[in-house]
Amino acid sequence: MFLSDVIAAVVFILTYPTLNFILQIHLYSEVILEEVEKGILFLRISSLLIGLSSLKYYRGFLSEKKKSYLDNKYFEKFKEFK
């Protein structure tokens, strides 16, 4: 029993820096992951806002093009009826 305790203590002492390093990486990774998630959320929200504003501009541009196309189309039909 005493020999197994000594072996366990030696193994623990030898592996403690590695275990401590792994534990620190795990703790820091949780903090880093939270920060990354916040950053990703910010990027998603900002890209969504940019997309919505560009979509609004594009829809306005298309509606103007559509209006001019329809005006020209009806103007051509109106000329045919005259």
Biopython code that builds the backbone (N, CA, C, O; Angstrom):
import numpy as np
from Bio.PDB.StructureBuilder import StructureBuilder

atoms = [
    (1, "MET", "N", (0.830, -1.185, 0.000)),
    (1, "MET", "CA", (0.000, 0.000, 0.000)),
    (1, "MET", "C", (0.876, 1.250, 0.000)),
    (1, "MET", "O", (0.598, 2.217, -0.710)),
    (2, "PHE", "N", (1.899, 1.220, 0.777)),
    (2, "PHE", "CA", (2.782, 2.375, 0.859)),
    (2, "PHE", "C", (3.475, 2.637, -0.475)),
    (2, "PHE", "O", (3.637, 3.790, -0.875)),
    (3, "LEU", "N", (3.889, 1.561, -1.172)),
    (3, "LEU", "CA", (4.576, 1.708, -2.454)),
    (3, "LEU", "C", (3.633, 2.301, -3.512)),
    (3, "LEU", "O", (4.039, 3.134, -4.322)),
    (4, "SER", "N", (2.389, 1.864, -3.492)),
    (4, "SER", "CA", (1.436, 2.404, -4.471)),
    (4, "SER", "C", (1.148, 3.879, -4.194)),
    (4, "SER", "O", (0.952, 4.654, -5.131)),
    (5, "ASP", "N", (1.119, 4.276, -2.923)),
    (5, "ASP", "CA", (0.931, 5.694, -2.587)),
    (5, "ASP", "C", (2.112, 6.536, -3.055)),
    (5, "ASP", "O", (1.934, 7.649, -3.548)),
    (6, "VAL", "N", (3.313, 5.998, -2.898)),
    (6, "VAL", "CA", (4.510, 6.712, -3.335)),
    (6, "VAL", "C", (4.505, 6.848, -4.854)),
    (6, "VAL", "O", (4.805, 7.915, -5.390)),
    (7, "ILE", "N", (4.165, 5.765, -5.542)),
    (7, "ILE", "CA", (4.113, 5.805, -7.008)),
    (7, "ILE", "C", (3.053, 6.806, -7.469)),
    (7, "ILE", "O", (3.286, 7.577, -8.401)),
    (8, "ALA", "N", (1.899, 6.793, -6.821)),
    (8, "ALA", "CA", (0.833, 7.733, -7.182)),
    (8, "ALA", "C", (1.278, 9.171, -6.938)),
    (8, "ALA", "O", (0.990, 10.056, -7.743)),
    (9, "ALA", "N", (1.982, 9.408, -5.825)),
    (9, "ALA", "CA", (2.469, 10.757, -5.520)),
    (9, "ALA", "C", (3.501, 11.205, -6.549)),
    (9, "ALA", "O", (3.475, 12.355, -6.986)),
    (10, "VAL", "N", (4.410, 10.310, -6.944)),
    (10, "VAL", "CA", (5.430, 10.650, -7.936)),
    (10, "VAL", "C", (4.778, 10.939, -9.283)),
    (10, "VAL", "O", (5.139, 11.905, -9.955)),
    (11, "VAL", "N", (3.826, 10.109, -9.677)),
    (11, "VAL", "CA", (3.130, 10.327, -10.952)),
    (11, "VAL", "C", (2.373, 11.651, -10.916)),
    (11, "VAL", "O", (2.370, 12.394, -11.897)),
    (12, "PHE", "N", (1.734, 11.946, -9.790)),
    (12, "PHE", "CA", (0.995, 13.200, -9.669)),
    (12, "PHE", "C", (1.936, 14.399, -9.751)),
    (12, "PHE", "O", (1.639, 15.382, -10.430)),
    (13, "ILE", "N", (3.071, 14.314, -9.059)),
    (13, "ILE", "CA", (4.041, 15.416, -9.085)),
    (13, "ILE", "C", (4.597, 15.612, -10.491)),
    (13, "ILE", "O", (4.801, 16.745, -10.927)),
    (14, "LEU", "N", (4.841, 14.523, -11.196)),
    (14, "LEU", "CA", (5.387, 14.636, -12.549)),
    (14, "LEU", "C", (4.355, 15.154, -13.547)),
    (14, "LEU", "O", (4.694, 15.884, -14.478)),
    (15, "THR", "N", (3.114, 14.779, -13.352)),
    (15, "THR", "CA", (2.077, 15.180, -14.315)),
    (15, "THR", "C", (1.321, 16.433, -13.898)),
    (15, "THR", "O", (0.500, 16.933, -14.666)),
    (16, "TYR", "N", (1.578, 16.954, -12.696)),
    (16, "TYR", "CA", (0.834, 18.125, -12.223)),
    (16, "TYR", "C", (0.968, 19.338, -13.148)),
    (16, "TYR", "O", (-0.041, 19.973, -13.454)),
    (17, "PRO", "N", (2.187, 19.685, -13.609)),
    (17, "PRO", "CA", (2.261, 20.849, -14.515)),
    (17, "PRO", "C", (1.427, 20.658, -15.782)),
    (17, "PRO", "O", (0.791, 21.598, -16.258)),
    (18, "THR", "N", (1.434, 19.459, -16.317)),
    (18, "THR", "CA", (0.646, 19.190, -17.519)),
    (18, "THR", "C", (-0.843, 19.274, -17.214)),
    (18, "THR", "O", (-1.604, 19.874, -17.972)),
    (19, "LEU", "N", (-1.256, 18.675, -16.105)),
    (19, "LEU", "CA", (-2.675, 18.728, -15.729)),
    (19, "LEU", "C", (-3.109, 20.161, -15.436)),
    (19, "LEU", "O", (-4.202, 20.575, -15.821)),
    (20, "ASN", "N", (-2.254, 20.909, -14.761)),
    (20, "ASN", "CA", (-2.568, 22.302, -14.463)),
    (20, "ASN", "C", (-2.685, 23.110, -15.754)),
    (20, "ASN", "O", (-3.578, 23.946, -15.890)),
    (21, "PHE", "N", (-1.787, 22.858, -16.690)),
    (21, "PHE", "CA", (-1.822, 23.544, -17.982)),
    (21, "PHE", "C", (-3.100, 23.210, -18.738)),
    (21, "PHE", "O", (-3.738, 24.093, -19.311)),
    (22, "ILE", "N", (-3.473, 21.935, -18.740)),
    (22, "ILE", "CA", (-4.705, 21.516, -19.420)),
    (22, "ILE", "C", (-5.922, 22.159, -18.764)),
    (22, "ILE", "O", (-6.846, 22.590, -19.454)),
    (23, "LEU", "N", (-5.923, 22.225, -17.429)),
    (23, "LEU", "CA", (-7.037, 22.844, -16.718)),
    (23, "LEU", "C", (-7.118, 24.336, -17.037)),
    (23, "LEU", "O", (-8.210, 24.865, -17.245)),
    (24, "GLN", "N", (-5.981, 25.011, -17.077)),
    (24, "GLN", "CA", (-5.983, 26.435, -17.420)),
    (24, "GLN", "C", (-6.469, 26.655, -18.845)),
    (24, "GLN", "O", (-7.229, 27.587, -19.109)),
    (25, "ILE", "N", (-6.035, 25.808, -19.755)),
    (25, "ILE", "CA", (-6.504, 25.922, -21.142)),
    (25, "ILE", "C", (-8.014, 25.742, -21.198)),
    (25, "ILE", "O", (-8.703, 26.461, -21.922)),
    (26, "HIS", "N", (-8.529, 24.780, -20.433)),
    (26, "HIS", "CA", (-9.972, 24.538, -20.419)),
    (26, "HIS", "C", (-10.714, 25.762, -19.884)),
    (26, "HIS", "O", (-11.720, 26.182, -20.456)),
    (27, "LEU", "N", (-10.216, 26.332, -18.784)),
    (27, "LEU", "CA", (-10.880, 27.508, -18.215)),
    (27, "LEU", "C", (-10.788, 28.706, -19.149)),
    (27, "LEU", "O", (-11.769, 29.423, -19.346)),
    (28, "TYR", "N", (-9.614, 28.921, -19.720)),
    (28, "TYR", "CA", (-9.456, 30.037, -20.648)),
    (28, "TYR", "C", (-10.259, 29.814, -21.920)),
    (28, "TYR", "O", (-10.762, 30.768, -22.514)),
    (29, "SER", "N", (-10.379, 28.571, -22.338)),
    (29, "SER", "CA", (-11.135, 28.309, -23.564)),
    (29, "SER", "C", (-12.610, 28.645, -23.380)),
    (29, "SER", "O", (-13.266, 29.097, -24.318)),
    (30, "GLU", "N", (-13.135, 28.426, -22.168)),
    (30, "GLU", "CA", (-14.526, 28.808, -21.924)),
    (30, "GLU", "C", (-14.692, 30.324, -22.010)),
    (30, "GLU", "O", (-15.660, 30.819, -22.587)),
    (31, "VAL", "N", (-13.739, 31.055, -21.431)),
    (31, "VAL", "CA", (-13.804, 32.522, -21.486)),
    (31, "VAL", "C", (-13.640, 32.999, -22.926)),
    (31, "VAL", "O", (-14.368, 33.877, -23.390)),
    (32, "ILE", "N", (-12.678, 32.411, -23.621)),
    (32, "ILE", "CA", (-12.445, 32.791, -25.017)),
    (32, "ILE", "C", (-13.657, 32.447, -25.869)),
    (32, "ILE", "O", (-14.038, 33.218, -26.750)),
    (33, "LEU", "N", (-14.264, 31.293, -25.611)),
    (33, "LEU", "CA", (-15.442, 30.887, -26.369)),
    (33, "LEU", "C", (-16.593, 31.864, -26.160)),
    (33, "LEU", "O", (-17.310, 32.196, -27.104)),
    (34, "GLU", "N", (-16.771, 32.326, -24.914)),
    (34, "GLU", "CA", (-17.823, 33.310, -24.661)),
    (34, "GLU", "C", (-17.559, 34.603, -25.429)),
    (34, "GLU", "O", (-18.476, 35.189, -26.003)),
    (35, "GLU", "N", (-16.304, 35.042, -25.435)),
    (35, "GLU", "CA", (-15.966, 36.268, -26.164)),
    (35, "GLU", "C", (-16.148, 36.088, -27.666)),
    (35, "GLU", "O", (-16.612, 36.993, -28.360)),
    (36, "VAL", "N", (-15.778, 34.914, -28.157)),
    (36, "VAL", "CA", (-15.954, 34.635, -29.584)),
    (36, "VAL", "C", (-17.432, 34.608, -29.938)),
    (36, "VAL", "O", (-17.833, 35.125, -30.981)),
    (37, "GLU", "N", (-18.253, 34.002, -29.066)),
    (37, "GLU", "CA", (-19.690, 33.974, -29.323)),
    (37, "GLU", "C", (-20.264, 35.387, -29.345)),
    (37, "GLU", "O", (-21.127, 35.697, -30.166)),
    (38, "LYS", "N", (-19.782, 36.250, -28.436)),
    (38, "LYS", "CA", (-20.243, 37.642, -28.448)),
    (38, "LYS", "C", (-19.829, 38.324, -29.746)),
    (38, "LYS", "O", (-20.606, 39.073, -30.339)),
    (39, "GLY", "N", (-18.602, 38.061, -30.181)),
    (39, "GLY", "CA", (-18.119, 38.653, -31.428)),
    (39, "GLY", "C", (-18.892, 38.156, -32.626)),
    (39, "GLY", "O", (-19.218, 38.927, -33.527)),
    (40, "ILE", "N", (-19.189, 36.856, -32.639)),
    (40, "ILE", "CA", (-19.956, 36.289, -33.746)),
    (40, "ILE", "C", (-21.369, 36.860, -33.753)),
    (40, "ILE", "O", (-21.923, 37.154, -34.812)),
    (41, "LEU", "N", (-21.945, 37.013, -32.566)),
    (41, "LEU", "CA", (-23.279, 37.601, -32.485)),
    (41, "LEU", "C", (-23.256, 39.036, -33.000)),
    (41, "LEU", "O", (-24.160, 39.446, -33.727)),
    (42, "PHE", "N", (-22.230, 39.801, -32.629)),
    (42, "PHE", "CA", (-22.104, 41.175, -33.118)),
    (42, "PHE", "C", (-21.963, 41.193, -34.633)),
    (42, "PHE", "O", (-22.584, 42.012, -35.310)),
    (43, "LEU", "N", (-21.132, 40.275, -35.172)),
    (43, "LEU", "CA", (-20.955, 40.222, -36.622)),
    (43, "LEU", "C", (-22.244, 39.837, -37.326)),
    (43, "LEU", "O", (-22.567, 40.381, -38.382)),
    (44, "ARG", "N", (-22.983, 38.897, -36.741)),
    (44, "ARG", "CA", (-24.255, 38.496, -37.358)),
    (44, "ARG", "C", (-25.239, 39.647, -37.377)),
    (44, "ARG", "O", (-25.902, 39.894, -38.384)),
    (45, "ILE", "N", (-25.335, 40.357, -36.248)),
    (45, "ILE", "CA", (-26.280, 41.472, -36.176)),
    (45, "ILE", "C", (-25.877, 42.578, -37.144)),
    (45, "ILE", "O", (-26.721, 43.130, -37.850)),
    (46, "SER", "N", (-24.578, 42.901, -37.174)),
    (46, "SER", "CA", (-24.144, 43.977, -38.073)),
    (46, "SER", "C", (-24.313, 43.576, -39.534)),
    (46, "SER", "O", (-24.704, 44.404, -40.357)),
    (47, "SER", "N", (-24.024, 42.315, -39.869)),
    (47, "SER", "CA", (-24.209, 41.900, -41.264)),
    (47, "SER", "C", (-25.690, 41.859, -41.624)),
    (47, "SER", "O", (-26.059, 42.139, -42.764)),
    (48, "LEU", "N", (-26.537, 41.513, -40.664)),
    (48, "LEU", "CA", (-27.976, 41.536, -40.913)),
    (48, "LEU", "C", (-28.452, 42.962, -41.177)),
    (48, "LEU", "O", (-29.243, 43.195, -42.091)),
    (49, "LEU", "N", (-27.972, 43.915, -40.378)),
    (49, "LEU", "CA", (-28.368, 45.309, -40.590)),
    (49, "LEU", "C", (-27.862, 45.835, -41.924)),
    (49, "LEU", "O", (-28.578, 46.549, -42.626)),
    (50, "ILE", "N", (-26.633, 45.484, -42.273)),
    (50, "ILE", "CA", (-26.094, 45.906, -43.572)),
    (50, "ILE", "C", (-26.902, 45.281, -44.700)),
    (50, "ILE", "O", (-27.217, 45.943, -45.690)),
    (51, "GLY", "N", (-27.238, 43.995, -44.545)),
    (51, "GLY", "CA", (-28.030, 43.319, -45.570)),
    (51, "GLY", "C", (-29.406, 43.931, -45.724)),
    (51, "GLY", "O", (-29.895, 44.105, -46.841)),
    (52, "LEU", "N", (-30.038, 44.261, -44.596)),
    (52, "LEU", "CA", (-31.366, 44.865, -44.673)),
    (52, "LEU", "C", (-31.318, 46.247, -45.316)),
    (52, "LEU", "O", (-32.190, 46.595, -46.113)),
    (53, "SER", "N", (-30.308, 47.028, -44.973)),
    (53, "SER", "CA", (-30.231, 48.364, -45.574)),
    (53, "SER", "C", (-29.936, 48.271, -47.066)),
    (53, "SER", "O", (-30.484, 49.043, -47.852)),
    (54, "SER", "N", (-29.076, 47.333, -47.466)),
    (54, "SER", "CA", (-28.801, 47.201, -48.899)),
    (54, "SER", "C", (-30.013, 46.634, -49.632)),
    (54, "SER", "O", (-30.265, 46.999, -50.780)),
    (55, "LEU", "N", (-30.766, 45.745, -48.980)),
    (55, "LEU", "CA", (-31.978, 45.210, -49.594)),
    (55, "LEU", "C", (-33.007, 46.312, -49.801)),
    (55, "LEU", "O", (-33.677, 46.368, -50.832)),
    (56, "LYS", "N", (-33.124, 47.189, -48.805)),
    (56, "LYS", "CA", (-34.063, 48.305, -48.932)),
    (56, "LYS", "C", (-33.661, 49.203, -50.101)),
    (56, "LYS", "O", (-34.511, 49.627, -50.884)),
    (57, "TYR", "N", (-32.371, 49.488, -50.215)),
    (57, "TYR", "CA", (-31.891, 50.309, -51.328)),
    (57, "TYR", "C", (-32.135, 49.593, -52.651)),
    (57, "TYR", "O", (-32.580, 50.206, -53.621)),
    (58, "TYR", "N", (-31.843, 48.290, -52.690)),
    (58, "TYR", "CA", (-31.999, 47.519, -53.923)),
    (58, "TYR", "C", (-33.461, 47.436, -54.331)),
    (58, "TYR", "O", (-33.786, 47.533, -55.515)),
    (59, "ARG", "N", (-34.352, 47.254, -53.343)),
    (59, "ARG", "CA", (-35.780, 47.200, -53.668)),
    (59, "ARG", "C", (-36.249, 48.533, -54.220)),
    (59, "ARG", "O", (-37.048, 48.570, -55.157)),
    (60, "GLY", "N", (-35.762, 49.630, -53.650)),
    (60, "GLY", "CA", (-36.112, 50.942, -54.178)),
    (60, "GLY", "C", (-35.603, 51.118, -55.592)),
    (60, "GLY", "O", (-36.298, 51.671, -56.444)),
    (61, "PHE", "N", (-34.386, 50.647, -55.846)),
    (61, "PHE", "CA", (-33.805, 50.720, -57.183)),
    (61, "PHE", "C", (-34.615, 49.887, -58.162)),
    (61, "PHE", "O", (-34.890, 50.329, -59.278)),
    (62, "LEU", "N", (-35.005, 48.668, -57.746)),
    (62, "LEU", "CA", (-35.790, 47.811, -58.629)),
    (62, "LEU", "C", (-37.169, 48.388, -58.886)),
    (62, "LEU", "O", (-37.690, 48.294, -59.997)),
    (63, "SER", "N", (-37.764, 48.989, -57.852)),
    (63, "SER", "CA", (-39.101, 49.542, -58.070)),
    (63, "SER", "C", (-39.038, 50.705, -59.067)),
    (63, "SER", "O", (-39.951, 50.879, -59.874)),
    (64, "GLU", "N", (-37.967, 51.496, -59.012)),
    (64, "GLU", "CA", (-37.820, 52.568, -59.998)),
    (64, "GLU", "C", (-37.628, 51.995, -61.397)),
    (64, "GLU", "O", (-38.212, 52.491, -62.360)),
    (65, "LYS", "N", (-36.804, 50.942, -61.510)),
    (65, "LYS", "CA", (-36.594, 50.306, -62.816)),
    (65, "LYS", "C", (-37.903, 49.700, -63.319)),
    (65, "LYS", "O", (-38.227, 49.792, -64.503)),
    (66, "LYS", "N", (-38.655, 49.075, -62.399)),
    (66, "LYS", "CA", (-39.912, 48.441, -62.785)),
    (66, "LYS", "C", (-40.919, 49.500, -63.235)),
    (66, "LYS", "O", (-41.646, 49.308, -64.210)),
    (67, "LYS", "N", (-40.949, 50.621, -62.508)),
    (67, "LYS", "CA", (-41.865, 51.687, -62.900)),
    (67, "LYS", "C", (-41.528, 52.205, -64.290)),
    (67, "LYS", "O", (-42.418, 52.403, -65.118)),
    (68, "SER", "N", (-40.257, 52.423, -64.543)),
    (68, "SER", "CA", (-39.889, 52.939, -65.863)),
    (68, "SER", "C", (-40.168, 51.895, -66.937)),
    (68, "SER", "O", (-40.571, 52.245, -68.047)),
    (69, "TYR", "N", (-39.957, 50.603, -66.621)),
    (69, "TYR", "CA", (-40.246, 49.545, -67.590)),
    (69, "TYR", "C", (-41.738, 49.485, -67.883)),
    (69, "TYR", "O", (-42.150, 49.392, -69.039)),
    (70, "LEU", "N", (-42.548, 49.538, -66.822)),
    (70, "LEU", "CA", (-43.998, 49.487, -67.027)),
    (70, "LEU", "C", (-44.493, 50.729, -67.747)),
    (70, "LEU", "O", (-45.382, 50.644, -68.594)),
    (71, "ASP", "N", (-43.923, 51.886, -67.418)),
    (71, "ASP", "CA", (-44.316, 53.104, -68.129)),
    (71, "ASP", "C", (-44.010, 52.979, -69.611)),
    (71, "ASP", "O", (-44.837, 53.337, -70.450)),
    (72, "ASN", "N", (-42.840, 52.478, -69.936)),
    (72, "ASN", "CA", (-42.473, 52.298, -71.347)),
    (72, "ASN", "C", (-43.373, 51.271, -72.018)),
    (72, "ASN", "O", (-43.775, 51.446, -73.169)),
    (73, "LYS", "N", (-43.689, 50.197, -71.295)),
    (73, "LYS", "CA", (-44.531, 49.142, -71.863)),
    (73, "LYS", "C", (-45.932, 49.686, -72.158)),
    (73, "LYS", "O", (-46.476, 49.460, -73.239)),
    (74, "TYR", "N", (-46.509, 50.404, -71.190)),
    (74, "TYR", "CA", (-47.840, 50.964, -71.407)),
    (74, "TYR", "C", (-47.810, 52.078, -72.448)),
    (74, "TYR", "O", (-48.776, 52.263, -73.188)),
    (75, "PHE", "N", (-46.725, 52.807, -72.507)),
    (75, "PHE", "CA", (-46.600, 53.848, -73.516)),
    (75, "PHE", "C", (-46.585, 53.238, -74.913)),
    (75, "PHE", "O", (-47.190, 53.786, -75.835)),
    (76, "GLU", "N", (-45.894, 52.100, -75.078)),
    (76, "GLU", "CA", (-45.867, 51.419, -76.376)),
    (76, "GLU", "C", (-47.266, 50.934, -76.742)),
    (76, "GLU", "O", (-47.692, 51.078, -77.888)),
    (77, "LYS", "N", (-47.989, 50.356, -75.769)),
    (77, "LYS", "CA", (-49.351, 49.886, -76.051)),
    (77, "LYS", "C", (-50.270, 51.062, -76.357)),
    (77, "LYS", "O", (-51.149, 50.968, -77.213)),
    (78, "PHE", "N", (-50.060, 52.160, -75.656)),
    (78, "PHE", "CA", (-50.876, 53.341, -75.899)),
    (78, "PHE", "C", (-50.632, 53.870, -77.314)),
    (78, "PHE", "O", (-51.566, 54.316, -77.981)),
    (79, "LYS", "N", (-49.389, 53.820, -77.766)),
    (79, "LYS", "CA", (-49.076, 54.267, -79.122)),
    (79, "LYS", "C", (-49.719, 53.348, -80.150)),
    (79, "LYS", "O", (-50.109, 53.810, -81.222)),
    (80, "GLU", "N", (-49.838, 52.057, -79.850)),
    (80, "GLU", "CA", (-50.466, 51.118, -80.781)),
    (80, "GLU", "C", (-51.957, 51.412, -80.933)),
    (80, "GLU", "O", (-52.506, 51.279, -82.027)),
    (81, "PHE", "N", (-52.612, 51.810, -79.847)),
    (81, "PHE", "CA", (-54.044, 52.073, -79.905)),
    (81, "PHE", "C", (-54.358, 53.371, -80.632)),
    (81, "PHE", "O", (-55.467, 53.523, -81.145)),
    (82, "LYS", "N", (-53.448, 54.286, -80.694)),
    (82, "LYS", "CA", (-53.709, 55.571, -81.368)),
    (82, "LYS", "C", (-53.742, 55.386, -82.804)),
    (82, "LYS", "O", (-53.947, 56.346, -83.546)),
]
sb = StructureBuilder()
sb.init_structure("model")
sb.init_model(0)
sb.init_chain("A")
sb.init_seg("    ")
for serial, (resi, resn, name, xyz) in enumerate(atoms, 1):
    if name == "N":
        sb.init_residue(resn, " ", resi, " ")
    sb.init_atom(name, np.array(xyz, "f"), 0.0, 1.0, " ", f" {name:<3s}", serial, name[0])
structure = sb.get_structure()
